[in-house]
Amino acid sequence: MSTGVAWLEPPPGLLNPSTNTFTVIGYGSLVSKESALQTMPQLQNFRTGRIHGFVRVFNLVSIINIIRGYATGNKIATCTAVRKEGAGPMRVCLFDVPAEEWESFAKREARLRHEVIEYEEDEEEGEGDEERGERDTNDAVVGGGA
């Protein structure tokens, strides 16, 4: 999957070699499955989780949302995740995407720096279970402040 353009290449260690997929950590518009499907129609295993050491910051102007008519007046900021020591947990969504959709993801999130970080998946809620617990710790891509 070599494009010759560095920012269009997945970060080292991101792709799961057994499934040829990568996991995305959604914390802004990507928490909406509908929004994520617009860019990555083959996404699967949409679920919730947590990351540590990051906070949400609304610090970028969303040009694409202005063009699409979603952002007007004072509602033009878009969300990024920035590192903050000791922060967490930050609630996120997680989903797996086939490697061939990396370029679509990278172009959608072109203004952000992509890096591989650890995340924790939530356990599925059982009947009468009000607590969500830690199930697993894995690596995925997150886009942070530019």
C-alpha positions in Angstrom: 0.0 0.0 0.0 2.7 2.5 -0.9 1.4 5.8 -2.2 4.7 7.7 -2.2 3.2 10.4 -0.1 4.4 10.1 3.6 1.2 11.4 5.3 -0.9 8.9 3.3 1.1 5.9 4.7 -0.2 4.2 7.8 2.0 4.8 10.9 4.4 1.8 11.6 2.8 -0.9 13.7 -0.8 0.2 12.9 -2.0 -2.6 10.6 -3.1 -5.9 12.1 -1.3 -8.4 9.8 -3.8 -11.2 10.5 -6.9 -9.2 9.4 -5.2 -6.4 7.3 -7.2 -3.8 9.2 -6.5 -0.9 11.4 -8.4 0.4 14.4 -9.6 4.0 14.5 -10.1 5.9 17.8 -13.0 8.3 17.2 -13.3 11.3 19.6 -15.0 14.0 17.5 -17.2 13.6 14.4 -16.0 9.9 14.2 -18.1 9.0 17.3 -21.0 9.1 14.8 -21.0 5.8 12.9 -23.0 7.5 10.2 -20.3 10.1 9.8 -17.5 7.5 9.8 -19.3 5.4 7.2 -19.3 8.4 4.8 -15.5 8.0 4.5 -14.9 4.4 5.5 -18.0 2.4 4.2 -16.4 -1.0 5.1 -15.8 -0.2 8.8 -16.8 -2.9 11.2 -16.9 -3.7 14.9 -18.1 -0.2 16.1 -17.7 -0.1 19.9 -16.8 2.1 22.8 -13.6 2.5 24.8 -11.2 4.8 26.6 -7.9 6.4 26.1 -5.6 8.1 28.7 -3.4 11.1 28.5 -5.5 13.0 26.0 -8.3 15.7 26.3 -10.7 17.0 23.7 -10.1 20.6 22.5 -12.2 22.5 20.0 -9.4 24.4 18.4 -9.6 24.1 14.6 -12.0 25.7 12.1 -13.8 23.0 10.1 -13.5 24.2 6.5 -15.3 21.1 5.2 -18.2 21.6 7.6 -18.5 25.2 6.4 -18.6 24.0 2.8 -21.2 21.4 3.7 -23.3 23.9 5.6 -23.0 22.2 8.9 -20.9 24.9 10.5 -22.2 28.5 10.7 -21.9 31.5 12.9 -20.1 30.6 16.1 -20.4 26.9 15.5 -17.3 26.4 13.3 -14.9 24.8 15.6 -13.9 21.1 15.3 -12.6 18.8 17.9 -9.0 17.5 18.2 -7.4 15.4 20.9 -4.3 16.8 22.5 -1.9 15.2 25.0 -2.2 16.2 28.6 -0.2 14.3 31.2 -2.4 12.6 33.8 -5.6 13.1 31.8 -8.1 10.4 31.4 -10.0 8.5 30.8 -11.4 10.0 27.7 -14.4 8.2 26.3 -14.1 7.3 22.6 -15.5 5.0 20.0 -13.4 2.4 18.2 -13.9 0.7 14.9 -11.9 -1.5 12.5 -11.2 -0.5 8.9 -9.8 -2.5 6.0 -6.3 -1.3 5.0 -7.4 -0.2 1.6 -9.5 2.6 3.2 -6.5 4.1 5.0 -6.1 6.8 2.3 -9.7 7.9 2.7 -9.2 8.2 6.4 -5.9 10.0 6.1 -7.5 12.6 3.6 -10.5 13.1 5.9 -8.2 13.8 8.9 -5.4 15.5 6.9 -5.1 18.4 9.3 -4.3 16.1 12.2 -1.2 14.2 13.2 -1.8 10.4 13.2 -0.1 8.2 15.8 -0.5 4.8 17.2 -1.6 4.7 20.9 -3.0 2.3 23.4 -6.7 2.1 24.1 -9.0 0.1 26.3 -12.2 -1.5 25.0 -15.3 -1.5 27.1 -16.9 -4.7 28.0 -20.3 -5.3 26.5 -23.1 -4.4 28.8 -24.9 -7.4 30.2 -28.5 -7.5 31.5 -28.6 -5.5 34.7 -25.0 -4.5 34.4 -24.6 -0.8 34.9 -20.8 -0.7 35.1 -18.6 -1.0 32.1 -15.2 -2.5 32.7 -11.9 -2.8 31.1 -11.7 -5.7 28.6 -8.5 -5.3 26.6 -5.7 -2.9 25.8 -4.7 -2.5 22.2 -3.1 -0.1 19.7 -4.9 2.2 17.3 -4.6 5.4 15.4 -5.6 8.7 16.9 -5.5 12.1 15.2 -4.1 14.8 17.5 -3.6 18.6 17.3 -1.7 19.6 14.2 
